[in-house]
């Protein structure tokens, strides 16, 4: 087990200053970096690719001001969390998430996940339903819906070209860090809507990807998702995800998302046997929580406060 550079790179890029506090917690055989702010019911925020905890900087402050304990974690292999040689399948990554909930001393959490973090949030809600109080997912369909779209929808298959490219050995990692992670910047711009990311924010994500081993750990989950489709472990996981989600679910999506088509996400409610709310953000792309943080945070907080979220 290894950790990212404890010196200048980690401090300058990962431990970004703000009203939050940074610390590490142990869970599922590894150590995970978290940024936390506020007191109240726990809301655990899970980032996607190609980002790290800092993607939730706007929501950390908004949730804390609204009376929640907001915690953004770095997924395994990313940011300030341990880079382990294995453990990047969704079932194990979901156990990382639920293990962090336990390590924080909380009985449960509202999970909020974006992109890959959303995939893991769906998974955790199925695998450990007693630890998930509510579920909010952005820019990611239910795992079974995503699998079906990836294999059967030519437009989603084309939109997911980057995932197919990750299946090659070694080359994707080299491409991600080449020219100071220029590819990360290109993806952030290409996947955003008209509200393009700030150049300084893009620079932060590029530097984070250049921390040793981050690129490899970032693509490993996507390798599992594709390579396991016809394997027993992948088939078993897909069957396991037939179990319905039994907690109130908020599903958020940008209407202009080029990486995850709206059509791919829109049918995910069939896997939820609880109040399910679909919210489409008009004019936003793949990163609604950063493209329009005020609108995203308002929608999330209003839903979290609603004692009886309707369908």
Secondary structure, 3 states (H helix, E strand, C coil): CECCCCCHHHHHHHCCCCCCEEEEEEECCEEEEEEEECCCEEEEEECCCCCCHHHHHHHHHHHHHCCEEEEEECCCCCCCCCECCCCCCHHHHHHHHHHHHHHCCCCCEEEEEECHHHHHHHHHHHHCHHHEEEEEEECCCCHHHHHHHHHHCHHHHHHCHHHHHCCCCCHHHHHHHHHHHHHHHHHHHHHCCCCCCCHHHHHHHHHHHCCCCHHHHHHHHHHHHHHCCCCHHHHHHHHHCCCCECCCEEEEEECCCCCCCHHHHHCHHHHECCCEEEEEECCCCCCHHHHCHHHHHHHHHHHHHCCCCCC
